[in-house]
Amino acid sequence: MEYGKDYGKPEMMAVAIIREIREGDVVFHGLASSTPMVAMKAAKALGKEFTYVTLSDGVDHDWAAPPTVASTLTTNTYTGSVATFGLDEIFDLYCSGKGDIAFLSCLQMDKEGRIAMSYLGGDYEHPKLRGPGGAGSATLTPVTPRTIIWKTVHDKKTFIEKVDFATTKPALDKPFTVITPLCIFRKPKGEKYLKLDSIFPYTTLEEVKENTGWVIDETDVPVMDPPSEQELAAIRRVDVNNILGFEFK
């Protein structure tokens, strides 16, 4: 299977997300989350049994209905739902220990996994870019058993040595995972820094190092298996409108 012929970065990221989901999990993603949305629909198409919860939307909606727009606050994740959850109820669910995975994103991240979501550049009162702030990230990261950050860009402006203002940071007693278009970082329980866990089939360790703003010490990193035909077929089944490609344009 050649990169660029049968799959690319969008499909590889979606497959990496799918492989993080375990049978019986309660899994959440928030707004503006077209990549995990498609991945989670595809995971359902593959027959994985898990509970799919989205922000102010439905619980276990009709995953077979292909999304028509990149928004995740539409019928894309509501039609056919067995229940509706608001943000306050999602917070209650996860703070009470009943959630398993939260797929979140960031503006910037540093080698400790600290997330900048409040602002970039300038200072808090006079930022160059004002972000959405804490919201789900600040509430869910400390309490979620497996926080997984997805980011569709991997460069030195995004993954930096130290963020200026940390909106939230990983819990020391819980695993923490970061999925990018090039690789997967993980911070095991009890450790301070992210470690390069695996790279994707179309990249190299050198490319990952060149595009990361902190020093990567790992020298022997496994390559993740490319998407299987079954995984690609599941993505195609649920994403006939290529919503998955939206964040990679």
C-alpha positions as CSV (number, residue, x, y, z in Angstrom):
1,M,0.0,0.0,0.0
2,E,1.6,3.2,-1.1
3,Y,1.2,6.5,0.8
4,G,-0.7,8.9,-1.4
5,K,-2.3,6.1,-3.4
6,D,-4.6,4.5,-0.9
7,Y,-4.3,6.7,2.2
8,G,-2.7,9.9,3.4
9,K,-2.3,11.9,6.6
10,P,-6.1,12.3,7.2
11,E,-6.7,8.5,7.0
12,M,-3.6,7.7,9.1
13,M,-4.7,10.0,11.8
14,A,-8.2,8.6,11.8
15,V,-6.9,5.1,12.0
16,A,-4.6,6.0,14.9
17,I,-7.6,7.4,16.7
18,I,-9.7,4.3,16.0
19,R,-7.0,2.1,17.4
20,E,-7.1,4.0,20.7
21,I,-10.7,3.0,21.3
22,R,-11.3,-0.1,23.4
23,E,-14.4,-2.3,23.7
24,G,-16.8,-0.8,26.2
25,D,-15.2,2.6,26.3
26,V,-17.2,5.8,26.9
27,V,-15.6,8.2,24.4
28,F,-16.1,12.0,24.0
29,H,-15.0,14.7,21.6
30,G,-15.9,18.3,21.5
31,L,-16.8,21.0,18.9
32,A,-14.8,21.6,15.7
33,S,-13.7,18.0,15.8
34,S,-14.2,16.6,12.3
35,T,-11.2,14.3,12.4
36,P,-12.3,12.3,15.6
37,M,-15.9,12.5,14.4
38,V,-15.1,10.6,11.2
39,A,-12.8,8.2,13.1
40,M,-15.4,7.4,15.7
41,K,-18.1,6.8,13.1
42,A,-15.6,4.5,11.3
43,A,-14.8,2.7,14.6
44,K,-18.6,2.0,14.8
45,A,-18.6,0.7,11.2
46,L,-15.8,-1.7,12.2
47,G,-18.0,-3.2,14.9
48,K,-16.4,-1.7,17.9
49,E,-18.8,-1.6,20.8
50,F,-18.4,1.7,22.7
51,T,-20.5,4.7,23.8
52,Y,-20.0,7.8,21.7
53,V,-20.7,11.1,23.4
54,T,-20.3,14.6,21.9
55,L,-20.5,18.1,23.2
56,S,-24.2,19.3,23.6
57,D,-25.2,16.6,21.1
58,G,-26.4,13.1,21.0
59,V,-25.3,9.9,22.6
60,D,-24.7,7.0,20.2
61,H,-26.3,8.8,17.3
62,D,-26.8,7.0,13.9
63,W,-23.2,6.6,13.0
64,A,-24.1,5.3,9.5
65,A,-25.4,8.7,8.5
66,P,-22.5,10.3,6.6
67,P,-21.5,13.8,7.8
68,T,-22.3,16.6,5.4
69,V,-20.3,19.5,6.9
70,A,-17.3,19.7,9.1
71,S,-19.2,21.0,12.1
72,T,-19.8,18.6,15.0
73,L,-22.8,20.5,16.4
74,T,-25.3,19.5,13.8
75,T,-27.4,16.5,12.7
76,N,-24.0,14.8,12.0
77,T,-23.8,13.7,15.6
78,Y,-27.4,14.0,16.7
79,T,-29.8,12.1,14.4
80,G,-30.9,8.8,15.8
81,S,-29.4,9.5,19.3
82,V,-30.5,7.5,22.3
83,A,-30.1,10.5,24.5
84,T,-28.9,14.1,24.5
85,F,-26.1,15.4,26.8
86,G,-25.2,19.0,27.5
87,L,-21.7,20.1,28.5
88,D,-22.6,20.2,32.2
89,E,-23.8,16.6,32.0
90,I,-20.6,15.5,30.2
91,F,-18.5,17.2,33.0
92,D,-20.6,15.3,35.6
93,L,-20.1,12.0,33.7
94,Y,-16.4,12.3,33.5
95,C,-15.9,13.8,37.0
96,S,-17.8,10.9,38.4
97,G,-15.4,8.4,36.8
98,K,-17.8,7.1,34.1
99,G,-15.9,8.3,31.0
100,D,-12.8,6.7,29.5
101,I,-11.4,8.8,26.7
102,A,-11.6,12.5,25.9
103,F,-10.4,13.5,22.4
104,L,-9.3,17.1,22.8
105,S,-7.1,19.5,20.8
106,C,-4.9,22.5,21.4
107,L,-3.3,25.7,20.0
108,Q,0.1,24.8,21.2
109,M,1.7,22.2,23.4
110,D,5.1,21.8,25.1
111,K,7.2,18.7,26.0
112,E,5.4,18.3,29.4
113,G,2.1,18.1,27.5
114,R,0.9,21.4,28.8
115,I,-1.8,22.8,26.6
116,A,-2.2,26.4,25.4
117,M,-5.8,27.1,24.6
118,S,-6.3,30.6,26.1
119,Y,-4.0,32.8,24.0
120,L,-0.9,32.9,21.8
121,G,1.5,35.8,21.7
122,G,1.4,39.0,23.8
123,D,0.0,38.6,27.2
124,Y,-3.3,37.5,28.8
125,E,-4.9,40.9,28.5
126,H,-3.4,41.8,25.1
127,P,-2.9,38.6,23.2
128,K,-2.1,38.3,19.5
129,L,-4.6,35.4,19.3
130,R,-7.4,34.7,21.8
131,G,-8.3,31.1,22.0
132,P,-11.5,29.4,23.4
133,G,-9.9,29.0,26.9
134,G,-10.3,26.1,29.3
135,A,-13.8,24.7,28.8
136,G,-13.5,21.0,28.2
137,S,-9.7,20.8,28.3
138,A,-9.3,22.3,31.7
139,T,-12.1,20.2,33.2
140,L,-11.6,16.9,31.5
141,T,-7.8,16.5,31.3
142,P,-7.3,16.1,35.1
143,V,-10.1,13.5,35.5
144,T,-10.2,11.5,32.3
145,P,-8.5,8.1,32.5
146,R,-7.1,8.5,28.9
147,T,-6.8,12.0,27.5
148,I,-5.9,11.9,23.8
149,I,-4.9,15.2,22.1
150,W,-5.2,15.3,18.3
151,K,-3.7,18.0,16.2
152,T,-3.7,18.0,12.4
153,V,-0.6,20.2,12.2
154,H,2.9,19.1,13.3
155,D,5.5,21.9,13.3
156,K,7.7,23.9,15.6
157,K,5.1,26.7,16.0
158,T,2.7,24.1,17.5
159,F,4.9,21.8,19.5
160,I,7.2,24.1,21.4
161,E,9.7,23.9,24.2
162,K,7.5,25.7,26.7
163,V,4.1,27.3,26.4
164,D,3.7,30.9,27.6
165,F,0.4,30.2,29.4
166,A,-0.8,26.7,30.2
167,T,-4.5,26.4,30.1
168,T,-4.2,22.8,31.5
169,K,-1.7,20.1,31.9
170,P,-1.7,16.3,32.0
171,A,-2.6,14.5,35.2
172,L,0.6,12.9,36.7
173,D,-1.3,9.7,37.6
174,K,-2.9,9.1,34.2
175,P,-1.6,8.3,30.7
176,F,-1.7,11.1,28.2
177,T,-1.4,10.6,24.4
178,V,-0.9,13.0,21.5
179,I,-1.7,12.1,17.9
180,T,-0.3,14.2,15.0
181,P,0.0,13.8,11.3
182,L,3.5,12.4,11.8
183,C,3.5,10.4,15.0
184,I,2.2,9.5,18.4
185,F,3.6,10.9,21.6
186,R,2.8,9.4,25.0
187,K,3.4,10.4,28.6
188,P,3.2,7.4,30.8
189,K,1.7,7.6,34.3
190,G,4.2,9.2,36.7
191,E,6.5,10.6,34.1
192,K,7.0,14.3,33.4
193,Y,7.8,14.5,29.7
194,L,6.2,13.2,26.5
195,K,8.0,10.4,24.8
196,L,7.9,9.6,21.1
197,D,6.0,6.3,21.0
198,S,5.7,5.6,17.2
199,I,5.9,7.2,13.8
200,F,3.7,6.8,10.8
201,P,4.7,4.8,7.7
202,Y,5.4,7.8,5.5
203,T,7.6,9.8,7.8
204,T,11.0,9.4,9.5
205,L,12.4,10.0,12.9
206,E,14.5,12.8,11.4
207,E,11.4,14.5,10.0
208,V,9.6,14.3,13.3
209,K,12.7,15.8,15.1
210,E,12.9,18.6,12.5
211,N,9.3,19.6,13.1
212,T,9.2,19.4,16.9
213,G,10.3,22.3,19.1
214,W,11.9,20.2,21.9
215,V,14.7,17.7,21.8
216,I,13.6,14.1,21.0
217,D,16.0,11.6,22.7
218,E,14.4,8.4,21.3
219,T,16.6,6.8,18.7
220,D,14.7,3.5,17.9
221,V,11.0,4.2,17.4
222,P,8.6,1.7,16.0
223,V,6.6,2.4,12.8
224,M,2.8,2.1,13.2
225,D,1.1,-0.3,10.8
226,P,-0.5,1.4,7.9
227,P,-4.3,1.4,7.6
228,S,-5.8,-2.0,6.8
229,E,-8.2,-2.4,3.9
230,Q,-11.0,-2.9,6.5
231,E,-10.1,0.3,8.3
232,L,-10.0,2.3,5.0
233,A,-13.3,0.7,3.9
234,A,-14.9,1.8,7.1
235,I,-13.7,5.4,6.7
236,R,-15.0,5.5,3.1
237,R,-18.3,4.0,4.2
238,V,-19.0,6.8,6.8
239,D,-17.3,9.7,5.0
240,V,-18.6,9.8,1.5
241,N,-18.3,13.6,1.5
242,N,-14.6,13.6,2.5
243,I,-15.2,15.6,5.7
244,L,-12.0,14.0,7.0
245,G,-10.0,16.0,4.6
246,F,-11.4,19.4,5.8
247,E,-8.7,20.1,8.4
248,F,-5.9,19.1,6.1
249,K,-6.6,21.7,3.3
